[in-house]
Amino acid sequence: MTETTLYDRLGGREGIRAVVDEFYDRLVADEKLGPFFETADLESLQRTQTDFLCEAAGGPETYDAAPVREAHLHVPLTPAHVERAVGILEESLDEFDVPDEDARTVVEAVAKYEAELLARPDGDGGGDENGARSEGGTGAR
């Protein structure tokens, strides 16, 4: 019997796009993260995030947008912001009844870019308002 890929189990591009759309709806509505998206091109972000997750899940799509670090240098994210976004991603996956193991794989694909998300143009890796960094990274399921 042929084993299905994560991409197939998530419903292919259409299923992944549905999760991404839910994720961005929640991000935009979030009190702490929503302000980061006030002037963003959400359609472009959703398209590139879909490509990223499709590729990470073993699909035929390729992520060919700006590297994660470069794309987020202007965004003053803190470890708490990244942790909140990961929680929202988990909620979005749960909304579509994605099994825990598959959801964990998706979250880990995103969470491994935490350092790039927190990077600053001056080379600093981010931190909270006081410059403190979280220990242990993001809390994946």
C-alpha positions as CSV (number, residue, x, y, z in Angstrom):
1,M,0.0,0.0,0.0
2,T,1.3,3.5,-0.9
3,E,1.8,5.8,2.1
4,T,0.1,9.2,1.6
5,T,2.2,12.4,2.0
6,L,1.5,15.1,4.5
7,Y,0.5,17.2,1.6
8,D,-2.2,14.7,0.6
9,R,-3.4,14.3,4.2
10,L,-3.8,18.0,4.5
11,G,-6.0,18.1,1.4
12,G,-3.4,19.2,-1.2
13,R,-3.1,22.9,-2.1
14,E,-6.8,23.5,-1.6
15,G,-6.8,22.1,2.0
16,I,-3.6,23.9,2.9
17,R,-4.9,27.2,1.5
18,A,-8.1,26.8,3.6
19,V,-5.9,26.4,6.8
20,V,-3.7,29.4,5.7
21,D,-6.8,31.5,5.2
22,E,-8.2,30.6,8.6
23,F,-4.7,31.3,10.1
24,Y,-4.5,34.8,8.6
25,D,-8.1,35.6,9.5
26,R,-7.1,34.8,13.1
27,L,-3.8,36.7,12.9
28,V,-5.5,39.9,11.6
29,A,-8.2,39.7,14.3
30,D,-5.6,39.1,17.1
31,E,-5.2,42.1,19.4
32,K,-1.4,41.8,19.6
33,L,-0.6,40.5,16.1
34,G,-3.3,42.2,14.0
35,P,-1.5,45.6,13.9
36,F,1.5,44.0,12.0
37,F,-0.9,43.3,9.1
38,E,-2.7,46.7,8.9
39,T,-0.9,47.7,5.6
40,A,0.1,44.2,4.4
41,D,-0.9,42.7,1.1
42,L,-2.8,39.8,2.7
43,E,-3.5,38.0,-0.6
44,S,0.2,37.9,-1.4
45,L,1.1,36.8,2.1
46,Q,-1.5,34.0,2.0
47,R,-0.3,32.8,-1.4
48,T,3.4,32.7,-0.3
49,Q,2.5,31.0,3.0
50,T,0.5,28.5,1.1
51,D,3.4,27.8,-1.2
52,F,5.7,27.5,1.8
53,L,3.5,25.0,3.6
54,C,2.8,23.0,0.4
55,E,6.5,22.6,-0.2
56,A,7.2,21.8,3.5
57,A,4.4,19.1,3.3
58,G,6.0,17.4,0.3
59,G,3.8,19.0,-2.4
60,P,4.9,20.0,-5.9
61,E,4.7,23.8,-5.1
62,T,7.9,25.7,-4.3
63,Y,8.3,28.7,-2.0
64,D,10.1,31.2,-4.2
65,A,9.3,34.4,-2.3
66,A,11.9,36.5,-0.3
67,P,13.9,34.4,2.2
68,V,12.1,34.4,5.6
69,R,14.7,36.5,7.3
70,E,14.7,39.2,4.6
71,A,10.9,39.3,4.5
72,H,10.6,39.9,8.2
73,L,13.5,42.3,8.9
74,H,11.2,45.3,9.1
75,V,8.7,43.5,11.4
76,P,9.6,44.1,15.1
77,L,8.5,40.6,16.3
78,T,9.4,39.4,19.8
79,P,9.5,35.8,21.0
80,A,6.1,36.3,22.5
81,H,4.7,37.3,19.1
82,V,6.1,34.2,17.5
83,E,4.8,32.0,20.2
84,R,1.3,33.6,19.9
85,A,1.4,33.1,16.1
86,V,2.3,29.4,16.6
87,G,-0.6,29.1,19.0
88,I,-2.9,30.6,16.3
89,L,-1.5,28.2,13.7
90,E,-2.3,25.3,16.1
91,E,-5.8,26.6,16.5
92,S,-6.3,26.9,12.8
93,L,-5.1,23.4,12.2
94,D,-7.4,22.2,14.9
95,E,-10.3,24.0,13.3
96,F,-9.8,21.7,10.3
97,D,-9.4,18.5,12.5
98,V,-5.8,18.0,11.4
99,P,-4.5,15.0,13.4
100,D,-2.0,16.0,16.1
101,E,1.0,14.4,14.5
102,D,0.4,16.1,11.2
103,A,-0.3,19.4,13.0
104,R,2.9,19.1,14.9
105,T,4.8,18.5,11.7
106,V,3.3,21.7,10.2
107,V,4.1,23.7,13.3
108,E,7.6,22.5,13.4
109,A,8.1,23.5,9.8
110,V,7.2,27.0,10.7
111,A,8.8,27.1,14.2
112,K,12.3,26.2,12.8
113,Y,12.4,29.7,11.3
114,E,12.0,31.5,14.6
115,A,15.5,33.0,14.5
116,E,14.9,34.3,11.0
117,L,11.5,35.8,12.1
118,L,13.2,37.6,15.1
119,A,16.2,38.9,13.1
120,R,16.9,42.6,12.9
121,P,18.7,44.7,10.3
122,D,21.4,45.4,12.9
123,G,22.1,41.7,13.4
124,D,20.2,41.5,16.7
125,G,18.0,38.5,17.0
126,G,15.1,40.3,18.6
127,G,13.7,39.9,22.0
128,D,10.9,41.3,24.1
129,E,10.5,45.0,24.9
130,N,13.4,44.7,27.4
131,G,15.6,42.7,24.9
132,A,15.0,39.4,26.7
133,R,14.7,36.3,24.6
134,S,12.5,33.3,25.4
135,E,14.2,30.1,26.3
136,G,13.5,26.9,24.4
137,G,11.9,28.5,21.3
138,T,8.3,28.1,20.4
139,G,6.0,25.7,22.1
140,A,5.0,23.2,19.4
141,R,2.1,20.9,20.3
